[in-house]
Amino acid sequence: MFFTVLHICPHVSVHRNLQDYLAMDSEEGKQLAFGTTAMTKADVHEIAQSSEWHDDEETKAGQTSGVPSSFLAEWGERPSTYDDDDDGGGSDSLWEDISDHGIDASPEEIIELIMQTLDSTPEDDPARAEMLSTLGQVLYDRHLKTGAIVDLDEAVGAMRQVTNLLPSGDLELAGALHNLGLLLGHKYLRTNAPADLEEAIQVTRQAVDTTPEGHPEWVARVNSLALRLSDRYSYIGAVCDLEEATHLARRALKEAPDDHPDYPGLLTNLGARLGDQSVRTGEITDLEEGIRYMRQAVDITSNDHLGQPILLNNLGHHLGERYLRTGAVVDLEEAIQVLRQAVRITPDDDAGQAASLNNLGLQLGQQYLRTGATGDLDEAIQYTQQAVDMTPEDNMHWAAYKNNLGVQLGDRYLRTGAIADLEEAIRILRQAIHATPESHQTSAALSTNLGIQLSNQYSRTKAKAALEEAIQITKQGLKSIPEDHPNRIVQLDILAILLGHRYSETRAIVDLEEAIRVARQAVNVTPQSHLCRAGVLNNLGDELNKLFLRTGDIADLEEAITYLQQAVQVMPQDHPDRSALLGNLGDQLNSRYTKTGAVEDRQNAIAYYQVALHQANSYTLSRIWAGRGVLQCSSDWQQAYTAASIAVGLVPRLSPRSLQNSDRQHALGQVVGLASDAAAIALQAGQTPLVALGLLEQGRGVQAASLEEVRSNIMNLQSRNPQLAEQFMHLRDELETAATQNLQLEGKDLEIPRQARKSRRYEARKEFDQLVTKIQKLPGFEDFLLPPSETEIKAAARCGPIVVINVSKYRCDALLVESHRVQAMALTQLSIEEVEEKAWGADLGSHEVLEWLWDKVIQQILDALGFTQPPSSDESWPHVWWIPTGPLSKFPLHAAGNHSARSAETVLDRVMSTYASSIKAIIHGRNRQLKPAASAQALLVAMEHTPGNEALPFATKEVAMVRDLCRSMSLQPTEPGCRKQDIKSNLPDCKIFHFAGHGGTDEYDASNSRLIMGDSTLRVAELLEMNLLERSPFLAYLSACGTGRIKDERSTDESIHLISAFQLAGFRHVVGTLWEVKDELCVDMARITYEGMRDGGMTDESVCRGLHHASRMLRNQYLTVPTETEDRSLPQKVNFSGGMSSEEPKGTQSLRDVGVFDAGSAPWAPYVHFGV
């Protein structure tokens, strides 16, 4: 089924909604509440939500602590100052403000003065308590300025002494207990030590119990107790604490007069408690009431009040929470507006700014998930990173901010495919978990978020360890969450997805059965109006479809379709995840059509695919898969062509310039074959050959084209507009070097610089695209970096025709490009099934395959081009450029023919051949100026002995021969040895690079295909990062096995192999091989080729002509080998330099490859030329 792969995406897409629920909020600053949504809100949610209202510095300090809404803004919680006129033994009278005494001294001097005074004051002196109280205040003030925890500890110690000195029942004792509770509460928020919180609750409760209800400080003390109980609820999740905290907050507000100086704080703190209660119970009415109180608090507070940012922060957070519960976009928009205002009016050095930035980042992240606007996500990451950067690691909120950043980076990975973001997300989430006690209520949310990213990692890399860890920690998180907690939705849904992944890996039915059971639980506990309902319905449908595929029971498919239909119905029509859901539903309907033949299901599937394809704000890959769904189902060729054109047009979006090459390769590998299918459908729909060619050029070779564009020659632009040219080069270099820097810095502890580099890379890509648009507006530059026009395509054939052979399940064609026309030739005798069968199972160099190629493909092409006979002389060889697509790219088109007949029925006897990955590649290559290299150096490497590989005795002989030929060509041979770094360091200055040694082709990741050096390997991935265009190297001769071979089917459209990598690095010509080659034969092939280059004056044509001559000569010599009793598959003791050898040197049969030997019977056939 077409969309089976997509099933992972919807989970993730939708889960991104769920995940964000888990993201931690930060209330005003004081309390980050873990869980930005109902799910883990209790965890993280509260942090963001409320900010406790404090006066002055206490507000700033308090804002960074906490985890649930309890940390809300404690308004006026900072101990009151001592008033000489206070005759009532005011509760806080012992906390004296030094400034009242007009003392002009530093804190250090004051502390020293007090300590000296205390030393000389008797233990029973009543003044001692007042001095200790003053000492506590000064130490606390210094702690707020410096962050030194030792000052806070000493302040707590001083206040403990005060409480011990005052008599029981004294109202001043109540004030001292309250102040001690405030200090301990603040210390808990800094250290996360439960013992400090327990003592804070104990002494604050004593303060409340000993304070008469009519006392002016009673309200403040009750409010403080409510906040401390809320802190404990946030830590351990005991509902009784939350209930008592809410009850006390209501009492405090009720007893406070309207003109109470802390009235706004009492309002917002009660609102925060109600918000916590709503998160825990799922009751929206509590949230509604909480928001009303918070609005009232904001309305009665002036914008210049120090506490207004706290109030705005809390209101913004709770509006965002209501959006998550109801999906009302108006709440999300207001939340962002309110939080922007909070950030704007908060001083940059205010401790509460981190919380406001964090909460703003959370809501912008939600807006991205709702609209798909990547600008919102980039801004969200920027703000959350700022919150992390300005928060000390020992701060309680640091883990919450890190969690949120990790979730957002995971979201960006899902959007762009940048594996670096995913790896960073996992690393950051592990840090957050490490910094959070296991007993903390947020621990489950953090683990769940890590589980989500590990699931993404498994989907990308298929690393089983990541999957197992994700299942383990998600199950552990579920155990720690009460059965009635709303946060269970996300854990259940994620666990179902993970178990489904494991079933797909192991086919263990027990995993699938458990996945379905858990997914049903998730659906059952998700309210109808919940923002995540569409996701959990979709995911249950996916698991049921797996069961149908296992059992064939249509009842399972029917149920899956029912749930998917419900998911589509509840998903807002403009939601970016809608495309994935529609695609999944289309898949299942098409499956039912296949099972039952119900035409209506096929029609509905096409309709859903069409809507998904046109969902502009959805994920690019989801839209492309939907387009492929139309191609698969539609019998209307015009309809299919329209869908194919749109889908192919989206392919370049999978490969933005900000991505690493490996990420581009992965993304493009997921749409392999689409361009070939689109071209075939275009021809079937009656479109012109040029249209079909355009689709191939647009949807294939995307990564290479992007690299070529960035490295384009801009001499014309420099002469026309030097300023724009300079900007172009600056941004180009920035984009080019970013990937290399990341590799060089990998593993170093440079978190902030690393994140800054990543962010800058995204910004540079946007700036580059904007600059290109600006350049294209200049007269004469309208086609700057655009795909080649018809005129340019025809001009590319001026040196010889270009033959693009397209294979597809719909039809196979040859597109013939000549300087005066572009024509299509239907290859009616060819089918992709036959090509695939031979590509993956036949001996590609066998006479059978070469003759099959000639009969089914090549002969009619050459006849159509007029190449029906050998040329009249050696000086007039026609030149053809071959561009095979799909599995045909494995075949030696240049070697096709009936060689055993010794006739002209072969390619070798009619034309000389060059290969290319696309017409774009030919044009880009020719646009490079052919100029003398900085030196005439020939870099020669002979790997006769390679650790762990078979000896190649002829490699040294080959390089010795090439050395002599190079000298005859006025080149300077250089042999740096076999160490990788020595070889790489010489590449930029060489004109020719000749490597004789072992090569390896990676069957899973083409970017890991490599040349094997003495101490390491030179991989495709490294070559793609190199830019040698300025030096214009002429030839890379790769005398190793399979340097042009692709074993990873996903890489065929991008032609990712060693030959193309050397071309993209800047080499004008590359000679390589399609499969294994014989050690001894390599010597003769290289000798004849270099002799041809020398005799041809090292022109562009001389490379192809030299290799062509070598192939024909060795082919002819090969045909002289006796055939009656000898096996042609391995030529017996042939001395290709002039006849039969009487003795076979040791190592003659050595292969220059790492892997299984699958060489064909024509030993000269694997040698190919790529170039201009």
N, C-alpha and C positions, 0 to 999 in steps of 0.2 A: 504494500500500500504506500502511496506516494508520501503521505504525511507522517509516516511512522516516526521518522526522526524528529519531527516537530514536537512530538509529545513532550519532550524535555523542555522545550521553550515555554509552552504555556505554563507549565508548572512554575518555571522560574519567573516568568513574567508576572503571573498572578501572585506568586509568592513574594515578588518584590513588594507587593502591597502588604502582604502579611509580614514580611520582614520588617517593613518600616514600622509596623505596629510595634515590633520588638525594639526598634531603635530607641535610644534613651533620650528622654527629654531633659531639659534642664530648666527647672522652674525659673525663678527669677534669677537665680544664680545660685541661690543658696541651696536649693535642692534640685538636683538633677533628678529627675525621677526616671527610673529605668523604664523603658517601655514607652514608646511614643504612642502606643495605641492601646486599645483595650486589651490587647493580648498581653503584652508584657508590660503594660503600662504600669502595673504595679511594680514592675521591676524598674523600669527605666523611666517610665512615664512621669513618675512624680518628680523626678528630678527637674525635668524641664518645666514642668507645670508651674509650680508655685515657687515663689521666691519668698522667703520669709522676710517680713518687714522689720528692719532694724533701724535704729537711728544712727546717723553718722557712720563712724568706722565699723560698727558692728554690722551694719547693713552690708557693707562691702565684704567684710570677712565672711559673714554668714552666707552670703550668696553663693559661695563656691562649695558649700558642703551638701551633704544630704543626699538623699535619694528619693524619697517620695515627696508628694506634695506637702508633706508635713513640713518640709523645709520651707514652706512658703514664706513669703515675706513676713518675717516677724516684725511687725511695726512697733517700734518703741521698745524692743526687747532689751536694748542696751540699758544697763543699770542707770537709774536716775542719778543726777548729781546731788551732792549734799547741799542743803540750804540752811544757812545759819538761823533763818527765821522759822524753820520748820519746828513747830512745837509739839508735833504729835508723835515724835519718835518715828518719823516716816520710815517706811519699810526700806527705802534705799538710801537713807540719810548717810550711811557710812561711806557711800561711794562718792568721795569728794573730788571735785574738779579742781585741779591744782591751779588752773588759770584764775580761779576766783581770788587767790591770794596774791596775784600779781607777781608771781615768781618768774623771773626771766633766766632760765637755765636749761641746759640740755637734759634729756631723760637720764643720761648716765650720771650727771651731777646730782639730780634730784634723788635718784635711787641710792647713790652713795650717802647723801645727806640723811635720808630716812634710815638707812641701815645703821649709820653711826648713832643716830638719835635712839633707835631701838635698842642698840647695845647698852646705852646708858639709862634706859627706862626700866624701872622695876616691872616684874611680871604681873603684879597686881594693880598696876597703874591703869586707870580707866582710859587714859589717852592712847594706850598701846593699841587698842582695837581700831581706833580711828587712823593711826599711823599705818597699821598693816593694811587697812582698807585702801588708803591712799597709795601705798606701795603696789598693791594689786592692780589698781587702775593704771599706774604709770607703766608697769611691766606689760599689762595688756595692750596699752596704746603702742608701746614699742614693738610688741609682737605684730600688731596690725601693720606697722610700717615696714618691718624687716622680714616678717614671716618666720622668725626664729621660734621654734617650738619650745625651746628651753625657757623663754620668757613667759610663755603661756603656762608651762608647768609651774613655774615659780609664782605666777599670779594665782593659780589654783591653790598652791600651798599657803600663800598669804591669806587668802580668803577662808581657807579651812581653819586657820588659826583664829581668825576673827569669830567664826561661829563657835569655836571652843571657848572663847573668852566671854561671850555675852551670856547673860543669865537666861534660863529657860522661861518662856512666856513673854519675854521682852519683844516688843514690836520691832525694835532694831534687829533682833535676831532673825525675824521673818525676812527683813530686807536683805540681811547678809546671806541667808540661805538662798534667797532668790538670785542674788548676784553670783553665788557659788554655782548654782544651777546653770546660769547663763554661761559662765566660763567653762564648765564641764560640757555643756551642750556644744559650745563652739569647738572645744578640744575633740569631741567625738566626730564632729564634722571634718576635722582635719586628719584625725588618726584612724577613724573607723573602729575604735576600740569599744566593744559593747559595754565593758565595765564602766567607762566614763559615762555612757548614756544611762546605764542603770542608776548610777549615783546621782546623775543630774535629775532624773525623774524622782528619785527618793527625796532629795533635798528640796526640789521645787514643790513637791506634794506637801512636804512639811511647811514650807512657806505659805502655801495656800491655806492649809488647815489652821494655821495660827494667825491668819489675817481676817479680820471681820469683813463681812460682805460689803459693808458700807464704806470701808476704807478706800481712800483714793487710789491705792496701788493694787487693790484686789483684782480689778479687771486685767491689769498687765500680768499679774502672777498666774491667773487662770489661763490667760492666753499662752503664756510660756509653757505651762504644763501641757496644754493641748498640743503645742508644737513638739515637745519632747516625746509625747506618746505617739505622735504621728511619725516621728523619726524611728521609733522602735517598730511601729507597724511596717514602715518601709524596709526595715532590716529583716524582720522575722516573719512578717505577714500575718500576725495575730489580729483577727478581725475585732476582738474585744478592745484592743488598743485604738483602732480606728473609730470604733463606735464611741468610746469614751472621749477621744480627741474631738470628734464632731460635736458631741454633747457639750463639752466644755467651751468650744468655740462659739456655739450658739448662746450659752449663758453669758460669756464675756461680751458678746455683741449686744445682747438684750439689756444687760445692766449698764452699758456705757451710754452716757448722754450723747446726743447728736453732735455736740461741740467738743467731744472728747478728742484730744490731740492725736490719738492713735486710731481714730475711727476708721479711716480708710484701710489701715492695716488689719483691723479686726474684720472688716468686710472681706478683704481678699483672702485672709487666712481661713475664714469659714468657707468661702467659695472653693478654696483649694481642698479643704477636707471633704466637701461634698463631691468634688471632682474625683478624689481618691475613692470615695464610696461608690461612685458610679462605675469607675473602672473595675472595682472588685465585684460588684453585683450585676453590672450590666444595665442598671436602671438609668435610662436617659433623663428621667425627671430630676434626679439628683444633679446631673450635669447642667441641666437647664437652670436650676435654682442657683447653682454655683456661679454660672456665667452672669446671672442677674446681679448677684452681689459684687462681682468683679467689675461689671460695668459701672455700678454705683460708686465704687471706690475710685475708679478713674475719673468719673464725672465731677466728683467733689474735690478733686486734687488738682492744683495748678500745675502747668507743665514745667515750671521752674522748681518745683518741689523735688528734693533729693530722692524721695521715695517713688516718684511717678514712673521711672523706668521699671521698677519692680512690679508695679501694678499693671503696666502695659504688657510686661513680659508674661505675667500670669494669665491675663486675659487672652493674649495671643495664643498661648499654649492651649488653653481650654477651648478656644474656638477651633483650633486645629483638631483637637480631640473630638469635638462634635462633628466635624467634617468626616473623620474616620468612621464615626458611628452611623452617619446618615447619608454621606455622599454629597451633601449640599456644598457645591463649589463656592457659593457666596461666603460661607464660613471660612473656607480656606483662603480666599482672597482677602477677607478682612483680617484674618490671622496674620498674613504676611504684611499687610499694611500696618497693623498695630505693632508688630515686632520690628519692622523697619524704623518706626518712630522711636521705639525703645532704644534701639542701637544708636540712632541719631542723637538722642538727648543724653546718652550716657557718656561721661568722660572716658577717653581711651584708657586711662590708667585706673579706672574703677574696677574693682574686683568683680562686680556684677556684670561687666561687659561680656565676659566669656559665656555666661549663661544666656544672655540675650542673643549673642552670635550663634550659639549652639541651637537655640530654639528657632531662630530665623532659618538656619541651615536645614533644620528638620522639616519645616513647612515648605521651604523651596523644594526640598527633595520630594515631598508629597505632591507638590504641583507638577514636578517633572513626571512622576508616575501617572498623574492624571492626564497630562497633556502630551507627554512625549517630547517636550521642548528641552533639548540638551543644554541650552543656556541656563535654565533653572538648575539643572544638576551640577553644572560647572560652578555656578555661584554658591550652591549649597555646600559643595566640597570646600570651596574657598573659605566660607564663613566657619564651617566646622573645624577646618584645619587651624584657623586663627584661634578658635576657642581652645583647642588642644595646646597650641603653642604658648598661650598666655596662662596656662594652668599648671601649677607644680604637680609632679607625679605623685606626691604624697597627699594631694588634695582628693577628697572623696569623689569629686565629680570627674576627675581625670579619666577614670575607667569608663564612665558613661559617655564622655565626649569621644574617647577612642572608639568605643563601640559604634557610635553613630557614624563616625568617619569610615570605619570599616564597612558598615552596611552600604554607605553611599558609594564607596569605591567598588563594592560588589555590583551595585546597580550600573555603574559606568562600564564595568567589564561586560555585563550582559548586553549593554547597548553597543559597545564598540568592539568587543572581543579582545581587548588588550590584556593579555595574560599577566602583565606586570601589575595591573590594578587588582586582579584577583589574588595574586600572591601577596601583595601588600595588604589587602583586606584580611586575609587569613592571618598574616603576621600581627597585624594590629589587634585583631579580635583575640588572639592568644594573649597578647599583652594585657588587654582589658580583663580577661578571665583570671590571669595570674595576679592581677592587682585587686581582685574582688574575693572576699572570704566565701568559702563554699556555703556557709550558713546564711549568707545574705540572700534576700528575696530576689535580687536581680540576677543571681548566678544562673538560674535556669534560662532566662532570656538571653544572656550572653552566650551560653552554650548553644542555644537554638540558632542564634545568628551565625555562630561558627559552623554549625551543622549545615546551614544553608550554603555557605561558601564552599565547604568541603564537597557538598553535593555538586556544586558548579564545577569544582575542580575535577571530580570524577567524570562528569559529563564531557569535559574537555580532554582529559588525559587518560581516562579509563584506569586510573590508579585505584586498585582495589582497597588499598590501605585507607585512602581518603574516604571511601564509601563506608567501610566498616567503622571507622572512627565517628563518622557523622551519625550512623545508626546508634552507636553506643551512647554518645553524649545526648542525642535527642531523647532516647528512652530514659536516660537518667533525669533529664529535665522534666519529663512527663511525671515521673514518680514524685517529684518535689512540688508539683502544682496541685492544689485541691481540685477535686472532681468538678466542683461548681464554678471554677474560676474561668472567666472569659478567655484568659491567655491560652487555654488548652487548645483553642481552635488552630492556632498556628503550629503548635507542636504536633498535634494529630495529623494535620495536613502534610507537614514536612516528613513526618515518619512514614506516612503512606507512600509518598513519592520515593523516599529512599529504599523502602522495601521493594517497591516496583522496580527500581534500578537493579537491586540485587537479584530479583527474579530474572530480569533480562540477561543478567550476567551468568547466573547459575542454572536457570530453568527449574529451580526448586519450587514446586507448586505451593509448598507451605508458606513461602515468602509472599507469593501473589495472593493467597487466601488471607493472610494477615494484613497485607496492604489494602485489600478491599474492605476488610472489617474495620480497620482504623479509619479509612477514608469515609466510610458510612458514619462513623462516630463524629468525624469532623463536620459532615453535612448536618447531622442531627443537632449539634450544639451551636451551629452558626445561625444567628437570627436572620430573618428574611431580608431585613433592610441593611444588613452588615455589608460593608464595602468589600469584604473578602468572599462573599457567598458565591459569586461567579467563579472564582478560582477553585474553591473546594468542590463545587459541582463539576467543573471541567476535569479536575484531577480524578474524581471518582469515576467519571465516564471513561477516562483513559485506562484506569486499572481494569474496568469491566471489559473494555475492548481487548485487552491482553488476554483476559480469560476466554473471550470468544475465539481469539486466534489459537488458543491452546486446545479448546474443546470442540470448537465448531458449532456450539449450541447458539442458535440465533436468538434465543431469549436473552442471553447476555449482551448481544449486540443491540437488541431492542432497548434494553435498559440503559445501556451506555448512551444511545442516541437521545433517550428521554432526558437524561441528566445534562447532556451537552446542549440540548435545545433550551433547557431552563437556564443554563449558564449564559447563553447568548441573549436570552430575554432580559436577564437582570443586569447585564453589562451595559453601561451607557454607550450610546452609539458612537460617541467621539472619543472613546477610551482607547489609548494606544495598544492595549492588550487584546482588543476586540479582533484584530486580524488573526491572531493565533487561535482564538476560540472558534472563529468562523472556519478556519482551515481544518481544525480538528473535526468539527461537525461535518464539513464536506467530506473528509476522509471516511468517516463512519457511514455516511449515506451512500457513498460510492461502494463501500464494502457490502452494504445491504443490497445494492443494485447487482453487484457481482453474484451475490448469493441467491437472490430471488428473481432478478430480471425486471424489477419494477422500474419502468422508465422515469416515473416521477422522481424517484430517489436520485437518479443520475442528473436530471434537470435541476433539482434543488441543490445538489452538490455543486454544479457549475455556478449557480446563482450565488451561493455562499462564497465560493472561491473568487468570483468576480468582485464582490463587495470587499473581501479581504485584500485583494490586490490593489484596490483603489483607496484603501484606508491610508491616507497620506502621512498621518502621524504615528503609524505603527512601525514596528521593527522591520528593517529592510529585509532581513532573511525570511520573516513570516510572510511578507508580501510576495517575495520571489517564490516561495514554496506554494503559495496560493496560485500564482501564475502557472507554475508547473502542473498544478491540479487541473487547471482549465485545459492545458495541452493534453493531459492524459485522458480527460473525459469528453472533450468536445469533438463532435464529428463535423462541425462547421469550420472549414479551414480558414475562412476570413476571421471568424471569432478567435480561433486559436492563434492566428498570426498577430492580431491586435494584442492579445494577452502576452504573447511571447515578446513582442516589441517592448512592452512596458516592463516586463520582468528583466529582460537583458539590459534595458536602460538603467535599472537599479543596481546592477552588478558592481559598477565602479564605486558605489557608496560603501560597499563592504571593505574597501581598501583605502581608507583615508590616509593622507600623508602622515598623520600623527601616529599611526600604528607602526610597531616594529615589523620587520619583514616576516618573521615567523607568524605573527598574528594575521597578517594579510594572507599568507599562504594557507593558514587554517580556515579562514573565512571563505576564501575563494574556492577552496577544496570542497566546500559544502554545496556548491552549485555547478560542479563539474558536469559537462555535457549539455548544459542549458543552451549555450550559444549555438552548438551544432544542431540541436533540435529546433531552435528558433529559425536558423537558416534554412533547414530542410522544410519547415512548415511555410516559410515565406515563399519558397519556390512552388510548393504545393498549392499555395493560395494565389499563384499567378504573379507574384512580385518579380521584379527584375533581378538579374544576377548581382547587380551592384548593391541592391538592398540586402540580399542574403550575405554578401561579402561584408557589408557594413555591420551586420549583426555579429558576425564572427570576429571582426576587428574590435567591436565594442565589448564583447563578452569573454574574449580569450586574451591571454597575455596582458592582463590588467596590471599585475604587479610590476612586470618589466616596463610597461608603458609609463607607469607612474614614476619609476626610478629614472627612466630616460628623460621624462619631461622635466623633472627637477634638475637634471644634469645637462639640460639643453644648452646649446651654444647660443649666446645672446649678443654676439658681436653687432648685429643690426640694431638691437635695442640700445646697446652702449653708445653707438654713434648718434642715435635719434634722441634718446632721453637718458643721459648718464645717471641721473638721480634715481629713476625707476630701476635701472639696471643694477645699481648698487644695492638698492633695497632687495631686489630679487636675489642677488648673490648672497646677501647677508642671511635672509630667511632660508634660502636653499641650504646654505652651509649649516645653519642651526638645526634644520630638520635632519640633515645627513649625519651630523655628529652625535645627535642625542642617543641614538641606539648604541653606538660604540661606547659612549660614556657610561651608559647603564651597564654594559657588559663589564667594563673595566672596574666599576665601583661595586659590582655585585658582591654581596656578603659583608660589606662594610657598614658600620653603624652610623649612617648618615641620614637619619630619617627625614629631618626637615629639608635638607638640600635635595634629597631624593624626591620628596613630594613636590618641591618647588620645580625641579627639572621636569617632572611629569606634567605639571600644570602648564609650564611654559611651552612644552611641546604641543599641547592642545592649542594654546593661544597662537603659537607660531603657525600652525596649520591653518587656522582661521585667517590670520593676517596674510599668509601666502595666497590663499584662495581669493581673498579680496584684492590683493595686488594683481593677480593674474587677470581678474575681471577689469581692473583699471587699465592694464596694458592693452587688453583686447579692444578698448575704446579708442586707442590711438589709430590714426589713419595708416593703413598698411599692415596693421598687426591684428586684424579682426580674427584671424585663424590661429593666433598664438596659443600653442599647447592644445589645440583642438584636434579631433581625429582627422586623418588624411581625407582630403576631398577627392572627387572623381579624377580631377586633373592630376593630383599628386599620386594617386594610385596607378594610373596609366603611366605616368612618368617613371614610376619605380620599375617598370618593365622595359626600360630603354636598353638595358644591357642583356636582356633575354626575358622570355616569358616567365610569369610566376604562376605556379599551379597549386591551388588550394584544393585539397581533397577532403571533402566533408562526409563523415559517416554518422548516420543517425538511425534510430529505429523506424523513423518515418520514411526515409529515402537516403540514397547515397549519390553524391554529385561531385564533379570536378568543376571548379570555377577557374576559368582560364583567363589570366590577365595579360594582355598584350598592350603595346604602346598605343594602339589605335582602337582597342575594343576590350570589353569584358563580356565573356560568354559563359553559359552554364552547359555542362554536358552530363546528362543523367547516366549514372553507372548502374544500369538495370540488372546486371549480373552479380552485383555486389550487395551483401547484406551485413549489417553490423554483427549479427549473430555469428556469421562465418568468420568475420574479422576477429571477434573476441575469442572464438574457439581456437583459432590458430595463434593469436597473440599470447594466450596464456597456457597453451599446451603443445604447440608445434615447435620444431627446430627451425628457427627463423632464417637460417642460412642454408637450409636444405634445398636441393634442386626442385623438390616438389613445391615448396613455398615460393621460391623465386619464379617458377613457371606460372604458378597460380596468380601471383601479383601481375605478371605480364599479361596473362590472358584476360583476367577479370578487371584490371585497372589501367595499367600503364600503356599498353599498346594503342588503345583507342585514343588516349590523350595525346601521345606523340604523333599519331596519324593526323589528329585534328589540328595540331600545331604545324604540320607539314614536315615533321622530322621522320621521314619514312625510310631513309637510307643513311649509311655512314657519310660523314662529310667528305668532300673531294680531297681535302688535304689536312695535315695536322694543324695548320694555321687557321683553319676555319671551323673549329668545333663550336656548335651552338651551345649555349649555356642556359640551363633551366634551374629555377629556384623552386624547391618543393616545400610545401607547408601542409603536412598531414595533420589531421585532427583525431582526437580520441585515441582508441587503441591502435589505430593505424600508424601512430607516431613511433611505434616500436619496430616497424618494418624497414628493411633496407630498400627503399624505392629505387635508389640509384643502381642497385644490383639486380633488379628484376629482369627476367628474360630466360630464354631457352639456351643456356650456355653450352650444353652438351652437344647441341646441333652445330656449333661453330658457324653460326650464321649471324645476320644483322638483326636478329629478333631479340635484341637486348638493349637496355638503356645505355650501357657502357659503350656500345658500338654506334650509337646515334647522337648522344649528347653528353656533355659533362654536367655534373650535378652539384648543387649547393642547397643546404637546408636552411630554413628560417622558422622562427616561432610564429611570426605574423608579418604582414606587410608593413605595419608600423615599425617593427624591428629593422627591416631592410632600409626604410626611409631614414630612421634615426641613425643607423650605422653609416649610411652614405653622407649624411649631413655632417658627420664628424670630419673635420679637416684632416686630410692625409699629409702629415708634416713630419719632418725628421724628428726622431726621438731626441731627448736631451743627450743621449749617448747611443752609440751603436752596439750596445751590450747585448750579448746572447747569454741568457741565464740558463745554464745546463745543470740538470740534476739527474744522477744515476743512482738508483736505489737497488743495487745488486743484492744487498742483504738488508732486510727489513725485519725488525724484531717481531716474532710471532707469525711470520709469513714465509712462504717458500722462497728459496734463493732464485734470483733471476740472473744467471751468468751472462746473458746477452745484453743486459741493460748497460753495463760498462762499455761493451763493444759498440753499442748503438750511440752512446754519447761521445765516444772517441771519434766515431765516424762523423757525427754531426759537428763536432768541434772543428774538424779539418774543413768541412764544407763551409762552415760559417766564416772561417778565416779567408776562404777563397771568395766570399761575398763581402769582404771588407768589414766584417763584424768582429767584435771583440769578445771571445768566449770567456765566461766567468763561471767558475764552479765553486759555489760557497759551501758545499758539503751537504749534509743531510738533515741538519737541524732546522726546524720549522721557522724559528725567528730569523735565522740567517737568510733563509730563502725569501721570506716575506719582506724583509727589509730591502732586498734587491729588486723586487718586482716593480716598484715605481720607476726605476731607471733603466729597465730593459726594453729592448725592441723585440726580442724573441725570448719566449720562455719554453724550454723543452724539458719535459718530465718523463723519465723512463722508470717506471716502478709499478707498485700495486695501487689499484683503485678499489673503492668499495661503494656499492649502491645500497642505500638504506631502503628497505621495502616498506617501512612504516612512515618515515619522515624524510622526504626528498632533500630537505635542507641539511640533513646530516650525511648525505653522500660525500665522499671525501677522497683526497689523495693522501696516501699514507707516507709520512716522513719518518725520519729515524727516531724522533722523540715524541711525535705527536701527529696530528692529522690537520690538513687544510680542508675545512668543510665549505660546502656551498653557502651556508649562512654567513660565514666570514667574508667570502668573496663578494656577496651581495652588499656588504657594508663598505667595500673598497671602491674608490673612485680614482681611476687612473687616466681619465679622459684627457686631462691637461697634458699628459706625457705621450698620449697616442701610441701605445704599444701596438706592434704590427701583428704578431702571431703568437698564440699559445698552442703548442703541439703537445697533446696529452697522450703519450704512448703508454696507456694503462687500460685495464679492462672496464668496459661499461661506463665510460665517462659521459656518454650521451643517452644513457639508459634510464628509464623511469619504471620503478617497480611499484610505486605508490600510485594507484589509479587516480587518486584525488588530485594529483599534480600534473596530469596530462594537459589540461587546458592552459596551464601556466608554463609548461615546458621547463620545469625546474630540474636541472641536472648540472653537472660540472661544466659542460660546454657552454650552456647559456649563462651560467654564473660568470665565467671568464669574459664572455661577451659583454655582459652588463657592467663588469668591473672596468671595461674600457678597451679590451683587445678587439682589434678590427677583424681578425680571422681566428678561428679555432678549429683545429683538427682533433678529432676524438674517435671514440668507438661506441657502437651500439650494444656490444656484448663482449664476451671474453676473447682475448687475442693471444696468439702464441708468442712466446718470448723471442724465438729466433726470427720469426716472420717480421716482427716489429723493426728489426734492423734494416731489412731490405725495403720495407714500405717507407721508412723515414729517409733512407738514402735516395731513393728515386724521387720522392717528393721534393726534397731539398735541392736536388740537382735540377729539377724542373723550375723551382723558384729562382735558382741562380741563373739559369739560362734565360729565364723570362724577365730578368731585371727586377725581381721582387716587387712586381706590380700586384694589384688586387687580383687580377686574373691568373697570375702565375701560381698562386697557392692552389686554387681549384684545379688548374691545368696539371700541376705537378702531382697532386693526389690522384687525379683521374688517370694520368699516365701510369702511375705506380699500380693502381688497381687493375688496369687493363693488362699490364705486363705480367703481374703476378697471377692474374686470372689465366692468361694464356699459358704461362709456365705450369700452372696447376693442372690445366687440361691435358698436359702431356704425361701426367702420371699414369702408369699402367692401371687398368680398371678391372681386369678379368678376375684377379684373386685378391685385390687389396681393397680395404675399406676406405671409401672416399671421405667418410666423415672426419677422418684424421689423416691428412696427407702423410705418406710414409717417406721419411728421410729425404725430403725435397730440399735441395739447395737452390733457393730462389735467386741466388746470384748467378746461376748459370748451370743448372742441371741437378743430377742426383748426387747425394753425398754418400760416401761409402761407410761413413761412421757417424753416429748421432752423438754429439757432445752431451755430456751430462747436463741436464736442465733444459734440453731442447723442448720437451713437452710442457715446461712450466707455463702456467697461466698468470697473467697480470691482473688477478682479481682476488677479492675476498668473498667467498661464497661458493655456491654450487656451480659446477661447470655445465653450461648448456650451449656450448659453441656449436655453430652449424657446420655444414660440410664445405662451405665456400669460405676459406680462411681470410680472403681479401675483402669479403663483403661487409664486415662491421665498420670499416673505416669511413668516416664521413667528414664533410667540410661544412662549417657554418660561417657565413661571412657576407660581405657586400658584393 
